[in-house]
Amino acid sequence: AYTLTLMGRYEEAFEDCNLKVEIFPDTADAYYDRGAFLMDAGYFEEALLDIQIAIEMAPGNPQYIYDSGLCYTYMGNLDIAISVFSNLIDEYPHYLDAYVDRALIYVMQDEIEIAHEGLLQALEIDDSYPRIYNGLVLTTAHLELWEDALEYANRGMELNPTDENFYKIAAAAHLRSGDFDSALYEFERTYEVIMTFHNGIDPQGSPVQNIVDLIDELREISELDPGSRDYFYARGRQYSEINEFEKAIEEFSEALRLDSDFEDAYYMRGICCMNTGDTQQAIADMETVIGMTTIPSRKRIAETNLQYLSE
């Protein structure tokens, strides 16, 4: 059945799974194997029925319990899934995947700190399991603990150098610290890993072109004169794209210090000030743009923003 599945012959594989249940009806593995096949095929309710039979026949098998938790997760029964994983951890505290998958559910429920604490417990048990670091880079990024995120990402790269997400998180951490050269390096490595090990398809479903565009933008910044207005403006644009508005404002302000007629910098600083709640500066920048711009569409946007800010 496994070989047929790899060949894409799913109906025949399922027939073999059924045959195993018919031949070995008193064997837990027969039901579990069919359940695992159904789960991989996306039939989670049917899979859960088989896996529950396997659990009844072999109640002490942690793999069966874990997979039932996965089924509940995929079915959207997240509270039940958390309960399954928590009970599994109580009985088998070294079952690391249970910590990771429970943490991922907590992240989905926006319980980031609880997720993070659980992953740290797993790390104390085994600091060499890559999936723990997959979870930790996610939670630290959500908590904006970027130094920790970078540390976990670097450790994850050592353990699993083909996982593109570690490079992405490292790049994001470098971006937020202002080290754009290191961010460029990590995005380039992200692209190499995706192209080399994942057939050019980002496993997370994001368009690879997004990474290519970021690489191009960061390369352009690296080629600019570090003391020029365009250098600070380009850095500000990067910060604004990752919602680091305070840092973006600092960069745009530095660009304007070097060139007080830099319309684009006024416009972008005004937009960022709107996001930080600095209404007074946002109004001043939009008024400057309205009086300066020769671009009709930008003037209309600035006027609309000014009206909104005034209200």
C-alpha positions in Angstrom: 0.0 0.0 0.0 2.8 2.4 0.8 4.5 1.7 -2.5 1.3 2.2 -4.4 0.7 5.5 -2.6 4.1 6.7 -3.7 3.2 5.7 -7.2 0.0 7.7 -7.0 -2.2 4.6 -7.3 -4.4 5.5 -4.3 -7.4 3.3 -5.0 -5.2 0.2 -5.2 -3.4 1.3 -2.0 -6.7 1.7 -0.2 -7.8 -1.8 -1.4 -4.6 -3.2 0.2 -5.4 -1.4 3.4 -8.8 -2.9 3.5 -7.4 -6.3 2.7 -5.1 -6.1 5.6 -8.0 -5.4 7.9 -9.9 -8.3 6.5 -6.9 -10.7 6.9 -5.9 -9.4 10.4 -9.1 -8.1 12.0 -7.7 -8.5 15.5 -4.6 -6.5 14.8 -4.5 -2.9 15.9 -1.8 -2.1 13.2 -4.2 -3.1 10.4 -6.8 -0.4 11.5 -4.1 2.1 12.2 -2.5 1.7 8.8 -5.8 2.2 7.1 -6.5 5.2 9.3 -3.1 6.7 8.6 -3.7 6.3 4.8 -7.1 7.9 5.1 -5.6 10.8 7.1 -3.0 11.4 4.5 -5.7 11.4 1.8 -7.7 14.0 3.7 -10.5 11.8 5.0 -10.1 12.8 8.6 -13.4 11.6 10.1 -13.0 8.2 8.5 -9.4 8.1 9.6 -10.3 8.9 13.2 -12.7 6.0 13.3 -10.0 3.5 12.4 -7.4 5.0 14.7 -9.8 5.0 17.6 -10.4 1.2 17.0 -6.6 0.8 17.0 -6.4 2.7 20.3 -9.1 0.5 21.9 -7.1 -2.6 20.8 -3.7 -1.2 21.9 -4.5 1.6 24.4 -0.8 2.2 25.3 0.4 3.0 21.8 1.5 6.7 21.8 1.6 6.9 18.0 -2.1 6.0 17.7 -3.0 8.6 20.3 -0.9 11.3 18.6 -2.5 10.7 15.2 -5.9 10.9 16.7 -4.9 14.3 18.0 -3.8 15.2 14.4 -7.2 14.1 13.1 -9.0 16.3 15.6 -6.7 19.2 14.6 -7.4 18.8 10.9 -11.2 18.5 11.6 -11.1 21.8 13.5 -11.8 20.3 16.9 -8.9 22.2 18.4 -9.9 22.0 22.1 -10.2 18.2 21.9 -6.9 18.0 20.0 -5.2 20.1 22.8 -6.7 17.7 25.4 -5.4 14.6 23.4 -1.9 16.1 23.1 -1.8 17.2 26.8 -2.9 13.7 28.0 -0.3 12.2 25.7 2.4 14.5 27.2 1.3 13.5 30.7 1.7 9.8 29.9 4.7 10.1 27.6 6.6 13.2 28.5 9.3 12.5 25.9 6.8 12.5 23.0 8.1 15.7 21.5 5.7 16.0 18.5 2.8 16.3 21.0 4.4 19.5 22.5 5.0 21.0 19.0 1.5 20.3 17.6 -0.2 21.5 20.8 1.9 24.7 20.5 0.9 25.2 16.9 -2.8 25.0 18.0 -2.2 27.5 20.7 -0.6 29.8 18.1 -3.7 29.4 15.9 -5.8 30.4 19.0 -3.5 33.4 19.6 -2.2 31.9 22.9 1.4 32.6 21.9 2.9 32.7 25.4 1.3 29.4 26.4 2.6 27.9 23.1 6.1 29.3 23.8 6.2 27.9 27.3 5.3 24.4 26.1 8.0 24.5 23.5 10.6 25.5 26.1 9.5 22.5 28.1 10.2 20.3 25.1 13.5 22.0 24.5 14.6 21.0 28.1 13.9 17.3 27.2 15.7 17.4 23.8 17.5 20.4 22.4 18.4 18.6 19.1 14.9 18.0 17.7 14.3 20.3 14.7 10.6 20.6 15.0 10.9 22.3 18.4 12.9 25.0 16.7 10.2 25.3 14.0 7.8 26.1 16.8 10.1 28.4 18.7 11.0 30.6 15.7 7.2 31.0 15.2 6.4 31.9 18.7 9.4 34.3 19.2 8.5 36.0 15.9 4.9 36.5 17.2 6.3 37.8 20.5 8.8 40.0 18.6 11.7 38.5 20.5 13.9 38.8 17.4 17.2 38.1 19.1 15.8 34.8 20.4 14.2 34.1 17.0 17.6 34.5 15.3 19.2 32.2 17.8 16.6 29.5 17.3 16.7 29.9 13.6 20.5 29.5 13.5 20.2 26.4 15.6 17.4 25.1 13.4 19.6 25.6 10.3 22.3 23.4 11.9 19.8 20.6 12.6 17.8 20.8 9.4 19.6 22.9 6.7 16.9 22.2 4.1 14.1 23.9 6.0 13.6 27.2 4.3 11.6 28.7 7.2 14.7 29.0 9.4 16.4 31.2 6.8 13.2 33.3 6.4 13.0 34.0 10.1 16.7 34.8 10.3 16.3 37.3 7.5 13.3 38.9 9.2 15.2 39.2 12.4 18.1 40.9 10.6 15.7 43.2 8.8 14.2 44.4 12.1 17.6 45.0 13.6 18.6 47.1 10.6 21.2 44.7 9.4 20.0 44.7 5.8 23.2 43.0 4.4 22.7 40.0 6.6 19.0 40.0 5.7 19.9 39.9 2.0 22.3 37.0 2.7 19.6 35.0 4.5 16.9 35.7 1.8 19.4 34.5 -0.8 19.9 31.3 1.1 16.1 30.9 1.5 15.8 31.1 -2.3 18.7 28.6 -2.8 17.1 26.1 -0.4 13.7 26.4 -2.1 15.1 25.9 -5.6 17.5 23.1 -4.6 15.4 21.0 -2.2 11.8 21.9 -2.9 11.6 22.0 -6.7 11.2 25.8 -6.7 8.0 25.7 -4.7 7.8 27.3 -1.2 6.4 24.6 1.1 4.5 27.3 3.0 2.6 28.3 -0.2 4.1 31.8 -0.6 5.0 32.9 -4.1 8.8 32.5 -4.6 8.7 35.7 -6.6 8.1 37.6 -3.3 11.5 36.4 -2.1 13.1 37.3 -5.5 11.6 40.8 -5.2 12.9 41.2 -1.7 16.4 40.1 -2.8 16.3 42.6 -5.6 15.2 45.4 -3.3 17.9 44.6 -0.7 20.6 44.4 -3.3 19.6 47.9 -4.6 19.9 49.2 -1.0 23.3 47.6 -0.6 24.5 49.4 -3.8 23.4 52.8 -2.6 25.6 55.4 -1.0 25.1 54.9 2.8 25.0 58.7 3.3 22.5 59.4 0.6 18.8 60.4 0.9 17.9 57.4 -1.4 19.7 55.0 1.0 17.6 56.1 4.0 14.4 56.3 1.9 14.9 52.7 0.7 15.5 51.5 4.2 12.4 53.3 5.3 10.4 51.5 2.6 11.6 48.2 3.8 10.7 48.9 7.4 7.2 50.1 6.4 6.6 46.9 4.5 7.2 44.8 7.6 5.1 47.3 9.7 8.1 48.6 11.6 6.6 52.1 11.3 8.6 53.9 14.0 11.9 52.8 12.4 10.6 53.7 9.0 9.8 57.2 10.3 13.3 57.6 11.5 14.7 56.6 8.1 12.3 58.9 6.2 13.2 61.8 8.5 16.9 61.3 7.9 16.2 61.3 4.2 14.3 64.6 4.6 17.2 66.0 6.7 19.4 65.5 3.6 16.8 66.7 1.1 13.9 68.8 2.4 12.3 68.7 -1.0 12.0 64.9 -1.1 8.3 64.5 -1.8 8.3 60.7 -1.6 9.8 60.8 1.9 7.1 63.2 3.1 4.4 61.0 1.7 5.7 57.8 3.2 6.4 59.4 6.5 2.9 60.7 6.6 1.5 57.2 5.9 3.6 55.7 8.7 2.6 58.4 11.1 -1.0 57.6 10.4 -0.2 54.0 11.5 1.5 55.1 14.7 -1.2 57.6 15.6 1.0 60.7 15.3 -1.9 62.7 13.7 -0.1 66.1 13.9 2.9 65.0 11.9 0.8 63.0 9.5 -1.4 66.1 8.8 1.8 68.2 8.3 3.3 65.7 5.9 0.1 65.3 3.9 -0.3 69.1 3.6 3.3 69.3 2.3 2.6 66.6 -0.3 -0.5 68.3 -1.5 1.4 71.6 -2.0 4.3 69.8 -3.6 3.1 67.0 -5.8 2.4 67.0 -9.5 1.0 63.5 -9.5 -2.8 63.7 -9.6 -3.4 60.3 -8.0 -1.1 61.0 -5.1 -2.7 64.4 -4.5 -6.1 62.8 -4.3 -4.9 60.2 -1.8 -3.2 62.9 0.3 -6.3 65.0 0.3 -8.4 62.0 1.3 -5.9 61.1 4.1 -5.9 64.8 5.3 -9.7 64.8 5.4 -9.7 61.6 7.4 -7.1 62.9 9.8 -8.9 66.2 10.3 -12.1 64.4 11.2 
